[in-house]
Amino acid sequence: MKDLLSEHSDVDVIRMLVGKSQKLAIMVEGPDDLFLLKNVVDSEIHLVVSSSGKSGVLKTAELAYSQGLSRALFLVDRDYDDFLFKVPMYPSNVIVSTHHDCFVDVLVENMDSLSHVVVTKLSGLARRKGLGAVDVHSDAQSIIDSAISLARCKTVVRIVAARNAIGFDFKRFSFYKFSPNEITSDLIYDELASSYAGSVALPNAPSFLLADVALELDGCSYAPFGDHDFLEALCRILKEHGVSMRPDAFREAVFMALKACDLLKVQWCDDAAQRSAALGVSLFLSHEGQSRYSFAS
């Protein structure tokens, strides 16, 4: 059945939802994006998940634009677009994350929510060990910083692979296989290269390419690491501190702490809210979110 789904079936769904109504449709890449928005978005907004990820969203956006479906917006992750030799251009109905992805945008603007989850887990462990009221805030910040560092190592390899069309299977690398202290971009690259079976030849001096990209990231104005890499790295570091937690469970814990006002700190969400208001639709359920925008007459 899934084989029958495409950008054509996706745009048909959007046309059916908004064609003769005053409602608005927002298409997102996947279930995680849907979960992020569904508890705060107004009932006048139809949230639609693409049948084929980012590429599907972009193809559907192009079709919607060409067919004059003005009451549809499309939300995608930036990924590593800025690091490609040819930066892609998107239709005007597409909203793109500032950082690698929409969830990382939310994390960066709401680090207190992320820290709160880490502190709660560390405090719970301390209580179970009978340590009483222990101040774990400094530990929480150290854990977050270490996770960012690990995720950044994997980002370097992802960018080198993207630029050189190397089809690494990144799911083959796990942060849990190694001690966090020994993980580097070179180690990750070597692990993936050892099982690589793609048709594109691997570069002769990957260490130089990795080092060059690492320098680029040093000068980057935003956090380029991805949500999946970061959450896996975070849970790996937490395990070193005696806390066992799955990345999906951590994501859900952060989601549960978010409100409309937290999302409005994020550029892509603010953009979506303004575009929705221009079409006479409120993006948010709460009056707190609605009050920031006046509807178009």
N, C-alpha and C positions, 0 to 999 in steps of 0.2 A: 504493500500500500504506500509506503514511504517513497518508493520509486516514482510514484505518480505526482509527487509534490515538487514544485519548482517555483521560480519567481512569478511565473504566469498564474499558478494556482494561488500564490500568496497575494498578488495584486487583485485577483478576483474576490478574495475574502475581504480585503480592505474596501473594495468598491461596494460590496454588499453591506458592509458595516456603516459606511459614511456617505454612500452615494446620494441618498435622498433625505439625510438627517442633518441636524446641526451638531452632531457629536464629532469627536475627533479620534483618529486612530494613531497610535504610536507603535511602530514595530521595533523590537529589540532583537539582539543576536541570539540570546538563549535563555534558559530557565532561571539562571542566577539573576539576570537583569530584571526579569519579570518579578521574582521574589523581592528584589530590592524596592520596587515601585508599587506593587499591588496593594499594600496596606495603607498607602497615603494618597493614591491617585483617585480623583473624583470619578463618580459613576458615569459622567459624561465622556470619559476617556476610555476607548477600547485599547487594551494592551494586547499586542499580537507578537508571538514569537516566530521568527523566521524559520522556514523549513530547512534552511541550509546555511546557518551561521552568518558571518559577516559578508561573505560574497553574495549570499542570497538577499540580505538586506539591501546591499548596494544595487543589485540588479532590479529588485522590486522598486526601489526608490527611483531609478531611471524610468521604469515603465510607468510608475504613478505620475511622475513629472510630465512625461510625454503625453499621458492621457488626461492631464488636467485635473488630477485628484488633489486638490489643494488642501483638503482637510486630513492630510496624512503627514506625519513626521517620522523620521527614521533615525535611530540612535545606534551608533557604532563605536567600537573601541579604536583608539589611535594605533594600538599595537606598536610596531617599530617603523611606522611610515616615515618619520622624520630622519631615520637613519638609512633609508634606502637610497640608492643612487638616483632613482627617479621617483620623486614624491608624488603619490596619487592625488588626483583632483576629484572632488565629490560634488554631486548635484546640490542645489541650494536647499533642498528639503531634508538634507542629512545634517545631523548634529553629531559632532565628534568629541570624544573625551579629551581632556587636557593632558593627562598623564597616559600611561600605557592603556588603561582601561577605566571604565566607569566606576568600578568598585574601588580601585586605587585612588581615584579622584576623591571619593567619599572618605576614605581612610585618611588621606593627607589633610583634608579640611576638618576632620573630626578625630584627631589623634587621641583626644581625651577619652572617647568611647572605646577605642582600641586598647588604650592603657587600662581602662576600667575593667575590661574583660580579663586581661592578664593579671592585674592586681587581685581580682576576685578569685581566680584560680590559685594563685600563689598563697593568698590568705587562707583559702579553704584547706590547702595542703598543710599549712602551718598549724591550723587548729586541730586537724586530725592527728598531727604529730605531737600535740600537746605543748606547742611552743607559745601559746597565748597570743597576745596582741603584738605582732611583729610588723615593723614598717617595711613593706616589700616594694615601695614605689621606685626606689633606685634600682632594685633588681629588675622590675618590670621594664624600665627604660633601657637597661642594658640588654635585655632579651630582645626587645624590639629593634634596637640598633644592630644587634648581631644578625637577626633575621634579615634585615635590609641588606646587610653586607653579603650574606649568602645568596640572596635572591639576585643581587647585582652581579655576582660571579656568573650565574646562569644566564643573565641578560646579555653579558658580553658574548657568550657562546652563541646565543640565539641571533644576535645581530650579525656576527661573522657568518653564520650559516645562511641567514637571509640574503646577505650581500653576495654570497658566492653560490647560491642555489644548491646548498648542501641539504639533502633531505634527511637530516638526523631525526631519529625517533626519540624525542625528548622524554617520553614516558619511561624510557629504559633507565634514565638516571634518577636515583633516589637519594635525597639528602640523608636518609636513615642508614645508608650503606656505609657511611664514613663518619668519623669524628668531625664535628663542626670545625675544629681547629685546623684540619688538614685539607679542607675543601677550598680549591682555587678554580679559576676559570680554566687553567691548563688541565687540571685533573678532570674536570667535567668534560672538556673537549676530548681528552684521551679515552675516557670511558665510552663516550658515544662513538668515537672513531673506531674503536675496537670491534664494534658490532655493526658498523656501517656497511650497507650493501647497495648503495645507490649508484646511479650511472655517472654522476658528475664526479670527476677526480678531486680528491682532497688536496688542499694547497700544500706546498712543500715546506713552508715555514709558518705553521699556524700560530706559534707563540708570538711572532711579531705582529700578526693581525690582531690577536687577542689584546696585546699590549696597546696597540693603537686605539682600539675601541674603548679600552679602559680609560685612556686619556680623554677621549671624547666625552665619556660619561662624567668625568671629573668636572668638565666645563658645562655640563647640562643644567639647564635652569629648572628642570622638573624631575620627578622620580620616574625613571623609565621601566622599573621592574613590574612584572605582571602579578596579578592577584593570586593565581594558582601557585606560582613559584614562591611568592612571599608567604602565603599561608602554610605551605608545606615546610618552608624553612622555619617559620615561627613555631610550629608544632614540634619540629625536630629540636629546636633550642629548649623549648619547654620540657621536653622529655629529659634533657640533661639536668633539669631542676626537679625532676620527679613528678611532673604533671603530664598525663597522657590525654591527648585530645586530638580528634580528627579534624583536618582542615575544614570540611563542610560544617562540622559542628561549631567551629570557631566563627566561620562566616555567618551562620545563623544567629549566634550570640551577639555579634555586632549589629546585624540587621534589626534585632529586637530592641536595641537601644536607640535606634534612629527615629527622629521625628521629621516632619516637613521642614522645620526651621534648620535642621542639620543638612538636609539635602539642598536647601536653597543657598548654602555656602558654596556649592559646586557650580562651576560655570555651565556645564551642559544642562543641568537641571534649571538654572535660572533662565537659560536660553529657551528651553522647552516651555517654561511657564510664561515667558513673554510672548512667544509665538502662539501659544494656546489662547492667551488673553486677547491677542489681536484678532482671533477668530471667534471671540465671544464665549470662550470656554475656560473654566477654571481648572488648572492642573491638579489642585489639591483638595482633599476633603475638608481639611481644617480651615477655620476662619483666619488662623495665624498665617497660613500660606497664601490664602486668597487676598488678604488685605494689602499685600505688597504690589498688587497689579490691578489696574483699572481696565475693565472690559472695553473693547472697541465698540463704538456706537453703531 
